């Protein structure tokens, strides 16, 4: 019976964490979708990121329900094949969550690199324009102030 209490506690924590993640991701998505400074590439990145992260949160919630269910079924000692299938599903869901997390990390890393490259291009263009302004000012003054 103590195993069921522990799995219920762990499952409850997972459900609460998932609910918090869903709320947090919805707020972040709202901020990103309202930000007019984002170009199409950034909007697409944030849309995909939101989808991945909501999927992870929903799967964590599902795990929070399946773990106590699996323990309860093990205590009942009925239908061992269904218990095995349930635990295999838990394992597959956990692996899918890890895959989505890795893809999210990779996508974010690529987005940051692209953003830094774009900023580098803008900074280089700014320096060129400032140099051009300085050249035009020095030509206009012709040594006079």
N, C-alpha and C positions, 0 to 999 in steps of 0.2 A: 504494500500500500504506500510506503514511503516513496517508491519509484514513481508512482503515479502523481504524488504531490510535487515531486521535483520536476517531472515533465510538464505538469500543469503550470507550475511557476515559470519554467523556461518558456513554455508556449505562450503564456500571458505576456511575458517580457517581449517576445518576438512580435506578437500582435500589436502591442503598444508602440514598439519601435517602428513597425511598418506604418502604423497610422500617423506617427510623427513625420516619417519620411515622406509620405504622400502629401501631407500638409505643407511641408517644407519645399518639396519639388513644385507643387502648384504655385506657391508664392514666387519662387524663383522664375518659373515659366511666365507668370504674369508680368514680372519686372522686365524680363528679356523681350517679351512680345510687345510691350509698350515702349521700349527704348527705340527711338527713331534714329539713333546713331548707328544701329546695326544695319549692315548691308544684307543682301540676299544670302550670301554665303554664311554669315553669322546666324541669320534667322534659321536657315536650314540646319546648321549645327545644333543650335539650341532646341529646335523642334525634335530632332533625333535623340538628343541627349535626354530631353524630357520623357520621350517614349521609353527609352532604355531604363531610366531611373524609376519611372512609375511601374514598369514591368518587374523590376527587381523588388520594389516595395510590396507589390501584390504577391510575388512569390514568397517573400519573407513572411507575409501574413499567412499564406497558405501553409508554409512550414510550421508556423506557430500553431496551426490547427491540427496538422497531421502528426506531429510528434506525440502529443498527449493521446491522440486517437490510437497510434501504433502501440504505445505502452499499455493502454487500456485493453486493446485486443490481445496483447501478449499475456496479460493477467488472466483473461478469459480462457486462454488455451484452446480456442476453437478455430477451425479453418486456418491451419498454419500456412497454407499456400497463399491465402489472401494477406496474411501478415507479411510474408516475404515480398509479395508484390508491392504492398504499401511502403515497406522500407526501401525497396529498390526505387520507387517513385520519389521518396524523400532524398535519396542519394542523387538521382538524376536532377531533381530540382536544385539541390545544393550546387551541383556541378554547373548547371545552367546559370545560376546566379554568379558563380565565379567567372564564367565565360563572359557574361554581360558586363561584369565589373572590369575585366581586362579590356574588352572592346571600348568601354567608356573611357578608361584611362588612355588608351591609344588614340581614340578620337579627340579627346581633350588636348593631348600632347601635339597632335597634328594641327589642331585649330590654333593653339598658342604659337606654334612655329610659323604658320601662315600669317597670323596677325603681326608677329614680330617682323617678318619679312616685309609686310606691307608698311609697317611703321618705319622700317629702315629705308625703304624707297621714298617715303614722304619726307623723312629727315634729310636725305640726300638732295631731294628736289628743293627743300627749303634752303639748304646751304647754297645751292646753285642760284636760286632766286635772290638770296641776300647778297651774294657776290655780284650778281648783275645789278642790283640796286646800288651797291657801293661803287661799282664801275661807272654807272650812269651819273651818280652824284659827283664823282671826281672829274668826269668829263665836262659836266655843266659848270663847275666852279672855275676851271681853267686857271687855277692858282689864285683866284680872287675869293675873298670871303664875304 
